[in-house]
Amino acid sequence: MADFTSAFWSWLIFVLVAAGIIALFILNIWMTEPRRRPQEKPKTMGHVWDQDLKELNNPLPRWWLNLYYITLVFGIGYLVLYPGLGNFAGTLGWTQLNQYQDEVEAADQRFGPLYETYFREQISVLAGDQQALKTGQRLFLNYCATCHGSDARGGSGFPNLRDDDWLYGGEPQQIKTSIMNGRTGVMPGWGSALGSEGVFNVTEYVLSLNGRQVDEKVAREGEQKFKQLCIACHGSDAKGNPAMGAPNLTNNKWLYGGSQRVVMKTIAEGRQGQMPAHADFLGEAKVHLLAAYVYSLSHQKEAQ
C-alpha cells in the first residue's frame, strides 16, 4: 500500500478502523444497559408484527452481547497480527506475495522432479505422451487461456494455436522460443503514406490474394503500392516472414479479421501485438512441457 499512496491515507485508514471498533464497543455497552427503570415493567417500542408480536425495551440477551464482544476482540487480534491498519504490516509480517512464493516453492519441490523428467525428452516426443500433455494442458489453462482461449483457438489479435499458420514458425524450438522470450509484433500504419484511396487499393489486392472477388483494376493499382511498401516484411509472394512475425497474406487466415473494413483499418492504422515472456516466471522445464502441448495441438495426427 505504501507504494501507491501517501502517509495521509494510511493514517486515515488507521483512524477510521480504530474509531469504528471503539464505536462498536460503545454500542455494545449501551445495548447491555436496560432501557427502563428498575422494577419497571417492560414496555413496547411501538413495533408489532403478526398482530401480537411486540418489541419490548429489554436489553439484548447476554449471550448475544458476549458473542459480539468476542468478535470485536478477534478483530483487534487479527489487525495486530495481519495487515489491515494502513501501512502497518502486522506482527507476523504476512504478505500475499510471501504466501504465494511459499506455495510456489512447495509446488516446485513436489512437482519439480516430474518437470525435469519431461525436460529431458524432446518436444516432438512429449507431444505424443498423453500424461505429459495432461500436465501441459493444465499449464496452458493457467497461463495461456486468458489470451488464446481455453480451446486454444484464439480470438481477434490472439493467434489460433490449433491450425498450421504460425507467425514465428511452428517447429518445436520456435514455439518454445516464443513462450520463453515472448514476441513483439509491430505493423506500421500506412494511412498517411497511401491516403484513403491507396489504402483501399492495397486492401483490394490483399483480398485478391485469397481468391476474393475484387475490382481487378483497383487490385492491380494496389499491387504496385504493395510491392513498394509491404514486401520488405511480407515478401514478394506475400507469404510472410517468420523471422519478423509477418503473416502469410495468401491463406485466408486473419489475426484481426479478414473483412474489407478490418483489413483497411489494419493497413491504415497498423497493428501492435505483445506476447509476454514466460522464462523467468515459469522456468525452462515448464516452458518445455508447455511448448510440447502447444505443438501437439496442430500435430495431433502425427503425435498419435
C-alpha positions in Angstrom: 0.0 0.0 0.0 2.9 2.4 0.8 4.0 2.0 -2.8 0.8 3.6 -4.1 -0.4 6.2 -1.5 0.9 8.8 0.8 1.1 8.5 4.6 -2.1 10.6 4.9 -4.2 7.7 3.5 -2.5 5.2 5.8 -3.3 7.3 8.8 -6.9 7.9 7.6 -7.5 4.2 7.3 -5.9 3.6 10.8 -8.1 6.2 12.4 -11.3 5.1 10.7 -10.8 1.4 11.6 -9.9 2.3 15.2 -12.8 4.7 15.6 -15.1 2.0 14.1 -14.0 -0.6 16.6 -14.4 1.8 19.6 -17.8 2.9 18.4 -18.9 -0.8 18.2 -17.7 -1.3 21.8 -19.7 1.7 22.9 -22.7 0.5 21.1 -22.4 -2.9 22.7 -22.1 -1.4 26.2 -25.1 0.8 25.5 -27.2 -2.2 24.4 -26.2 -4.0 27.5 -28.0 -1.5 29.8 -31.7 -1.9 30.3 -33.7 0.8 28.6 -36.2 1.1 31.5 -36.1 1.9 35.2 -35.6 -0.8 37.9 -38.8 -2.6 38.8 -40.5 -1.0 35.8 -42.3 -3.5 33.6 -41.2 -3.9 30.0 -42.8 -1.5 27.6 -43.3 -1.9 23.9 -41.1 0.0 21.5 -44.0 0.5 19.1 -43.0 -2.3 16.7 -45.6 -5.0 16.2 -45.5 -8.0 13.8 -48.0 -10.7 13.1 -50.7 -8.8 15.1 -49.3 -9.6 18.6 -45.6 -10.0 18.3 -44.2 -6.9 20.1 -40.7 -5.5 20.5 -40.0 -4.6 24.2 -37.5 -2.3 25.8 -35.4 -5.2 27.3 -31.6 -5.3 26.8 -30.2 -7.7 24.3 -29.5 -11.3 25.6 -26.3 -11.6 27.5 -25.0 -14.5 25.4 -25.5 -12.4 22.2 -23.7 -9.4 23.6 -20.8 -11.6 24.8 -20.5 -13.2 21.4 -20.4 -9.7 19.9 -17.5 -8.8 22.3 -15.7 -12.0 21.2 -15.9 -11.0 17.6 -14.6 -7.5 18.4 -11.6 -8.9 20.3 -10.9 -11.3 17.5 -11.0 -8.4 15.0 -8.4 -6.5 17.2 -6.2 -9.5 17.4 -6.4 -10.0 13.6 -5.4 -6.4 13.0 -2.4 -6.8 15.3 -1.2 -10.0 13.6 -2.1 -9.2 9.9 -2.2 -6.1 7.7 -5.3 -4.0 7.9 -4.3 -0.7 9.5 -2.9 1.3 6.7 0.8 0.7 6.3 1.1 -1.4 9.4 2.2 -4.8 8.2 1.2 -6.8 11.2 3.4 -8.5 13.8 3.5 -11.8 11.7 4.9 -9.9 8.7 2.4 -11.8 6.4 2.0 -10.7 2.8 0.1 -12.2 -0.1 3.3 -12.2 -2.1 5.2 -14.2 0.6 2.3 -16.7 0.8 2.3 -17.1 -3.0 6.1 -17.6 -3.1 5.8 -20.2 -0.4 3.1 -22.1 -2.3 5.2 -21.9 -5.5 8.3 -23.3 -3.7 6.2 -26.1 -2.1 4.8 -27.0 -5.6 8.3 -26.9 -7.1 9.6 -29.2 -4.5 6.7 -31.6 -5.1 6.5 -31.5 -8.9 10.0 -30.3 -9.9 11.3 -33.8 -10.4 8.4 -34.6 -12.8 9.1 -31.5 -14.9 12.8 -32.3 -15.0 12.0 -35.8 -16.3 9.9 -34.3 -19.1 12.6 -31.7 -19.8 15.0 -34.4 -20.8 12.6 -35.5 -23.6 12.3 -33.9 -27.0 9.3 -31.7 -27.5 8.1 -33.8 -30.5 8.2 -36.9 -28.3 6.4 -35.3 -25.5 3.6 -34.3 -27.9 2.7 -38.0 -28.1 2.8 -38.6 -24.3 -0.7 -38.3 -23.1 0.3 -38.0 -19.4 2.7 -35.2 -20.3 0.0 -33.5 -22.3 -2.4 -33.5 -19.4 0.1 -31.6 -17.3 0.9 -29.3 -20.2 -2.8 -28.6 -20.7 -3.1 -27.5 -17.1 -0.2 -25.1 -17.5 -1.8 -23.8 -20.7 -5.2 -23.2 -18.9 -3.4 -21.4 -16.1 -1.1 -19.2 -18.1 -2.3 -19.0 -21.7 -6.0 -19.4 -21.9 -6.7 -15.8 -20.9 -5.5 -14.7 -24.4 -5.7 -17.8 -26.5 -8.9 -19.2 -25.1 -9.4 -22.4 -23.2 -9.7 -24.2 -26.5 -6.5 -22.5 -27.9 -8.4 -21.2 -30.9 -7.5 -17.6 -30.0 -9.6 -14.5 -30.9 -9.2 -11.1 -32.5 -5.5 -10.2 -32.1 -4.6 -13.6 -30.5 -3.4 -16.5 -32.7 -5.3 -19.7 -33.2 -2.8 -22.4 -31.9 -4.7 -25.3 -33.5 -4.1 -24.5 -37.1 -1.0 -24.7 -39.3 -0.5 -21.0 -39.6 2.4 -19.7 -37.4 3.6 -16.1 -37.3 7.1 -17.0 -35.9 7.2 -20.6 -37.0 5.6 -23.8 -35.7 8.6 -26.0 -35.2 9.1 -27.2 -31.6 12.1 -24.9 -30.9 10.4 -21.9 -32.4 7.3 -22.4 -30.3 9.5 -22.8 -27.2 11.4 -19.6 -28.0 8.1 -17.7 -28.4 7.0 -18.8 -25.0 10.4 -18.3 -23.3 11.2 -14.9 -24.7 7.9 -13.5 -25.8 7.2 -11.8 -29.0 6.5 -8.2 -30.0 4.7 -7.7 -33.3 4.5 -4.2 -34.9 2.9 -3.3 -38.2 3.3 0.4 -39.1 0.2 2.3 -40.2 0.3 3.3 -43.9 -2.7 5.6 -43.9 -0.7 8.9 -44.2 1.6 7.4 -46.9 -1.1 5.8 -49.0 -4.1 8.1 -48.4 -7.6 6.7 -48.3 -7.7 5.7 -51.9 -4.3 3.9 -51.7 -5.4 2.1 -48.6 -8.5 0.8 -50.4 -6.4 -0.3 -53.4 -3.9 -2.2 -51.3 -6.8 -3.8 -49.4 -8.3 -5.0 -52.7 -5.0 -6.5 -53.7 -4.5 -8.3 -50.4 -8.0 -9.7 -50.6 -7.4 -10.9 -54.1 -4.5 -13.0 -52.9 -7.1 -15.1 -51.0 -9.3 -15.6 -54.1 -11.8 -13.0 -53.0 -13.9 -11.2 -55.7 -12.4 -7.7 -56.1 -12.1 -4.9 -58.7 -9.2 -6.2 -60.8 -8.2 -2.7 -61.9 -8.1 -1.4 -58.4 -6.3 -4.5 -57.2 -3.6 -4.0 -59.8 -3.0 -0.5 -58.6 -2.8 -1.8 -55.1 -0.3 -4.3 -56.1 2.1 -1.6 -57.2 1.9 0.0 -53.7 2.2 -3.4 -52.1 5.5 -4.0 -53.9 6.8 -0.6 -52.8 5.8 -0.7 -49.1 4.9 -4.3 -48.0 7.3 -6.9 -49.5 10.1 -6.0 -47.1 8.1 -7.8 -44.4 5.5 -9.9 -46.1 7.8 -11.0 -49.0 7.3 -10.6 -52.8 4.9 -13.6 -52.7 3.1 -12.2 -49.7 3.6 -15.5 -47.8 5.1 -13.7 -44.8 8.4 -14.0 -42.9 8.6 -16.0 -39.7 11.8 -14.2 -38.7 9.8 -11.0 -38.4 6.5 -12.4 -37.4 5.0 -11.0 -40.7 1.8 -13.1 -41.5 1.1 -15.0 -44.7 -1.5 -13.0 -46.6 -2.4 -15.7 -49.0 -4.0 -18.3 -46.8 -7.2 -16.5 -45.8 -6.3 -16.8 -42.1 -6.5 -13.4 -40.3 -5.3 -12.4 -36.9 -7.6 -9.4 -36.6 -10.3 -10.4 -39.1 -10.5 -10.6 -42.8 -13.4 -8.3 -43.7 -12.7 -5.5 -46.1 -13.3 -2.9 -43.3 -10.9 -4.6 -40.9 -8.2 -5.1 -43.4 -8.4 -1.4 -44.4 -8.1 -0.5 -40.7 -5.1 -2.7 -40.3 -3.3 -1.2 -43.3 -4.2 2.4 -42.4 -3.6 2.3 -38.7 -1.2 -0.6 -38.2 -1.2 -3.2 -35.5 0.8 -3.9 -32.3 0.8 -7.2 -30.5 2.6 -8.3 -27.4 3.3 -11.9 -26.2 4.8 -11.8 -22.7 7.9 -13.8 -21.9 7.5 -16.7 -19.5 11.1 -17.8 -19.0 11.6 -16.1 -15.6 8.1 -16.8 -14.5 7.8 -20.5 -15.3 11.3 -21.7 -15.8 12.6 -23.6 -18.8 11.4 -27.0 -17.7 7.7 -25.9 -17.5 8.0 -23.9 -20.8 9.4 -27.1 -22.4 6.4 -29.1 -21.5 4.0 -26.2 -22.3 5.6 -26.0 -25.8 5.0 -29.7 -26.3 1.3 -29.2 -25.5 1.0 -26.3 -27.9 2.9 -28.2 -30.6 0.6 -31.2 -30.2 -2.5 -29.0 -30.9 -1.5 -28.7 -34.5 0.2 -32.0 -34.9 -2.3 -34.3 -33.2 -2.4 -36.9 -36.0 1.4 -37.0 -36.2 1.6 -37.4 -32.4 -0.8 -40.3 -32.5 
